[in-house]
Amino acid sequence: MPKPSRRIEELGPYLFSAIGAKVRELKAKGFKVISLGIGDPDIPTPEPIILELIRAATDVNDKDRFRYGSDWPLDVFPKAVTEYYRKRFGVELDPNTEVAPLIGSKEGIAHIALCYLDPGDVALVPEPGYPVYKIGALLALAESYPMPLRSERNWTPDFSAIPPDVLKRAKLLWLNYPNNPTASCVTLEFFAEAVEFAREHGLLICHDAAYVDITYDGYVAPSILQVPKAKEVAIEFGSLSKPFSMTGWRIGWAVGNPEVIKLLATVKDNIDSGIFRPIQRAGAKALQIWCQDPSIIRPLIETYQKRRDFVVNALKGSGISVQPPKGSLYVWAPIPEGFGNSQEFANFLLEQAHVAVTPGGGYGPAGEGYFRISLTYPDDLIAEAMERIEQALIKA
């Protein structure tokens, strides 16, 4: 057999694949393991969206419904994204040139590196951060430079700390708010600072806005495109996965600078064949319903907020100090005293409590000393998991 490529050798297993393997190993031994690791909503997709999928898939008047989504594209989804941005953020978009439908935002996040990065180029990535920002650069045979996120800066990067020699080679600047994994949130003023920094250094900002509609306590997350002239230096990735519980449907978008959108579409034309047309129609229905009545996602938000409060209080009861986040689907907490690092603590919980959490070190060295709990699991499982964690720590 030929030798694997350097990309694959450097890539290694995906963070959650490694965690899942350990969970499966324990389950095979007969243990009941509760996983609070992956942010995959347990709440069903709203019924009107499901019904639209069924209608579109069985619509005999649409002769092209089973054909390639890219060869027989629909304008209904880009137009729905445009209307959503107009109503949600007051941002105007051209559905023909400033919206790129994606097979989930993850693939677009990975593919944008192929549009701009060559060997020797640099992507500036937040650390801790979503692994795909770094992975995209690696697959493009480029480099990534970690921007440490610190609690004292509300988990935002210090742009002034990036070395000048790195900035000279940098092309992409990744941001993600509400943030995964730290759950931190920002104001529009932070985005304005980022836009000015990108303009000064010739960078393209790629903002991952997957959690922009998952917010609590009255906080309303902004879009970076609300900053005046942001489209000159930025694109934004969005997804229906989290706000509409559609992770398995694989539908999202990139919006913003038309030149960037065109390049991303070119990469996709050569790699994939688009989104299944009935899913495009269902995705459009989701956004159309939201535009008519944003309260459609309120029950989902209320469920996550209740879980957030429960987890935060339970952690405090176990002696772990944590503040309730204002956004995302996660609680980011410091590991208790007595544990050397986050992986040691995660292993302890898995072995002693049979509860899987995500070690902060898995998101890069700057995430060390913390762990992440996902709120996308049924209430009873979360309650049992937190009780197990408390008892394990008492016995430790």
N, C-alpha and C positions, 0 to 999 in steps of 0.2 A: 504493500500500500504506500502511496506517496505521503510525504510528511505534511501535516496540517499547516495551514498558513500561520504567519506570525500573529495576525489579528486574533485568530482563535486561541492560540497559545497564551496570548496576553489577556484575553478576555476573561477566561475562567467562568465558573458557574454564576448565574444571576443570583443576587442576594436572596431572593425569596425561594428560589429553587433549592438552595442549600438548607434553608430553614425547613422547607417542606420535606426534604429527605429525612431529616432528624425526626420530624413529627411522624412520618410514615413508619419509621423504624420502631418507635415506641408503640404505635398503634398495633403493629404486627405482633408485638409481645403481649398484647391484651390490655394495654393501658388506655384509659379514656383521656385523650389529650384535648385540651381546649386551646385553639389557636386564636390569638388576638394580634396576628401579624399583618396580614395583607389587608389593604383598604378596598375590599370588594363588597359593595352594599348587599345586605341580606333582605332589604325591603323590596318588594316587587315593583317592576315598572308600572306606572299608572295605566289603568285599563284602556283609556282612549287611545294611547299610543300603540298598545298591543292590537287593538281592534283595527287601527289604521294599517298596521302591517298585514293583518289577515286580509283586509279589503284589497290592499294593493297587490298582494301576492295572488289573489284569486280574480283579479279584474281582467276579464277576457277582452275588454276593449283596449287594454295596453298590451299590444302584441310583442313589445320589447322588454317586458318585465323580467324575463329570465336571462336576458343577454348581458354582456359585459357592461358594467356601470360607466366605464370611461368611454366606451365606443358609442353608447346611447345615453349621454348624460341628461340629467334633469336640471332645470333652473329653479325648481321649487325650493330645494334645500339652500343654495346660496342666497336666494331672496329672503328666506326665513331667517338666516343668520344676520343678514343686513338689517331686517326689521328689528330683530332682538337687540342688536347693537344700538340702533337708533333709540329704542325705548328704554333700554337698561342703562346706557352710558351717555346718550346724546351724541354718539359718534356716527358720522355718515360714512358709508362704504359703498363702493361700486361692486355689485354682485358678480360682474363679469371679469373684473381685473384685480379685485382686492380680497377675494374669498377663494380659498382652496379647500374643498371637501377632503377629509382624511379618513382612513380606515382606523379610527381612533387616533387621538392626538399623539400617542406614543410613537407611531411609525413616522409621523411628520417630524417629531422631535429628533428622531434618529437620522432621518434623511436630510434634514437641513444642512448637516455637516458636509454632506456630499456636494452641496451646492457651492460651498465657499472654502472649505479647508483642503489644503494640500500638505504633503510632508513639510515640516518646519513651521507650519502655521499653528496658532494657538486659539483654543476656546477657553474663555474665562468662566469657570463653573463654581457655583456656590457649594460650600462644604461645611456641614453635612448637606446633602442634596440628593435629588432623584438620580439614580445611577445612570440613566440613559443619556443625560447631558454629556457625561464623560465617555460613555460607550460610543456615542455617535462620532466623537472626535477620534477615538481609537480605530474605529472601522474605516475612517477616512485616512488612516495612517498619519494623522496629525497629533498634536499634543493638547493636553488640557492643563490649565493652571488653576489650582484650588484657591478660591476666595474664602477664607475662614469666616464663618458666621459665629458671633459671640453673643452670649446673653446680655452683656453690658451694652451692646449696640442693638438690642431688640432683634438679634439674629438677622442683621442686615450687613452686607459687605462694606468694608472700608476701601473705597476706590483709591484713595490716596496711598494705600499701602502696596499697591501693585507695582512691582519694579519697572522702571522705564524700558529696560531691554525686553521684558515680557510684553509690555504694551505695544512696542514696535512690531511685534509678530502676531499680535492678537487681532482676530477678525470678528469673533462672536462673543457676546456677553449674555450669559444666561441669568435670568431672574425667575422667581416663582413665589407669588403671594396671592392669597394665603399659602403659607409655606408647608411643604412636605420635606422633612419630617417634623420640623420644629413647631408647626402650627402658628407661627408668628404672622402678624398682619402689618401692613404699612399704609401710609397716607399718600395722597396724590403728590405731595411735596417731595417724597422720596423718589417717585417715578420721574418727576421733573428734574431732580438732581442727576438721575441716571441718564436721562435723555441728553442733558447738556454734556455729561461726561462722554457719552457715545459720540456725540457730534464733534467734540474736541479731538477725539482720538480715532475717528474713522471706523467706529465699531457698529456692528448690527446687533441690536438688542433682540433677544428671543425671550419673550415673557410667556411662561407656562401658567395659564390662568385656570387650571382644572378645577380649583376649589372656590372660584370667585363668587359663587352663589351659595356656598355652604358657610354661613356666618351666623353669629349669635350676639345676643345682648345689644341689639340695635346697631351693630357695626355693619356698614355697607362697603364692601370691597370695591376699589376703583379698577378701571382698565388703564393700562399704560397709554392707550391711544387717546385718552382724555386730555393728555398733556398736549398743548398746542404744537403743531408740526411734528408730533411724535412719529407719524407715518414716514417721515424722511429717514428715520434711523431704526425703526422697530417693526416687528411683527408680533402677533399674539396668538398663542395656541389655546383653543377651547375644546370642550368635550361635553357630551351629554351623559357620560358615564356616571358621574357622581350625583349631579342634581336630579337626574331622572332615573337613577338605578338602571343604567343601560350599559354596564361594563362589557357584557358579552356581545352586545350588538355591534360594537366596533364602528363608531361614527363620531367624528369630530371635525375640526376645521383649523386652518391658519388664516389670519386676516392681517391686513396692513399694507405695507409698501408693495406696490404693484410689480416692481421689478423682481423683488424677492419671491413673491407669490408665483410669478411666471417661471422662475428657475425651479422652485419646488415642484410645480406642476410638470416640468420637463423631466425631472428625476422620476417622479411617480409614473409618468407615461411609459417610461422604460423599465419599470420594476413591477408595478401592479396593474390591475385592470379595473380599478374603481370599486365603488360601494354598490352592493346589491340594490337595485332600484327600489323595491318595496321598503328597504331599510332607509333609503334616502327620503322617501315619502313619510315614513313614520317619524324620522328625525325632524323633518319639517313640521309635522303635526305637533310634536313636543314643543317646539319653539313658538309655533302659532298659538297654542293653548296658553303658554306662559305670557305671551304678549297681550292676550285678551284678559288673563287673570293670573298674575304672578303668585297668587296664594295656592296654586296647584301643588307647589313643592313645600308649603308650610308644614303639613303633617310630618314630612320627612325631616325637615329642619328641627321641629320640636322633638322628634324622637331622638335625634343625635344629641340635641342639647341636654335632654334628660339623661342620656347615657354619659355624656361628658361630665355632668355634675356628679353623677354617681361614682364614676371612676376617680375623679379628683378628690372627692370626700373620702373614698376608700383608701386612696394612696396616703392622704393626710393622716388617716387613722392608723396607718402602718408606719408612720413616722417619715414619710417621703414628702418633702415640701414641693408643691407645684401650684401654679396659678392656672385658673380655667382659661383655655385659649378662646379667642374670639372668632376663629375660623378653622376650616379644614375638618377632616374626619379623625383627627388624632389627638392624643395627649402625649406630650414630650416631657419626660420627667428625669431627674437625676437618679443615678443608681444609689442605693443606700450605702452607708459607711460599712467598711469591712470587706468590700469586694474590690478586687484589683482593677477590673475593667468591665466594660459593658457585656462582652462575650461571656465572661465568667459568671456574671449575674444572670444573663439569659440562659446559660447552661444550668445554673442552679435552679431556676424556676422550672425549666423543662424537666429536669431529673427529679426534683423534690416535690413540685406542685403539679407537674404535668400540664403546665401552661406555657404556651409559646408567645414570646414578645420579640420585637425586633431590636437587636443591640445597636446602639447609636454608632459604634465604631464601624458597622457595616456600611455607613454612609460616608466614610472617610474619617481620617484621624481627628478632625475638628468636631466630630460627633461623639467622640469618646467621653465616657462618663455619664452618658444618658441612655435611655431606652424609650421605645415608642410603643404605645398601645393604640390599636385601631378600634373605632367605635362601630364598626360595621358587622356586628354580631348580635344575635338575639339577646334580649334583656336577661333572660334566665342564665344563659351561658356566661355573660359578662359578670353577673352577680356571683355565680359559682367560682369563676376564675379569680375574682378579687378576694373572695373568702379563702380560696386555696393559697393565694399569694400571702395574705395576712398570716395564715397559720404557718406557712413555711418560714416566714421571717421570724415569727415568734420562736420557732424551734431552732433557728440557725445559731 
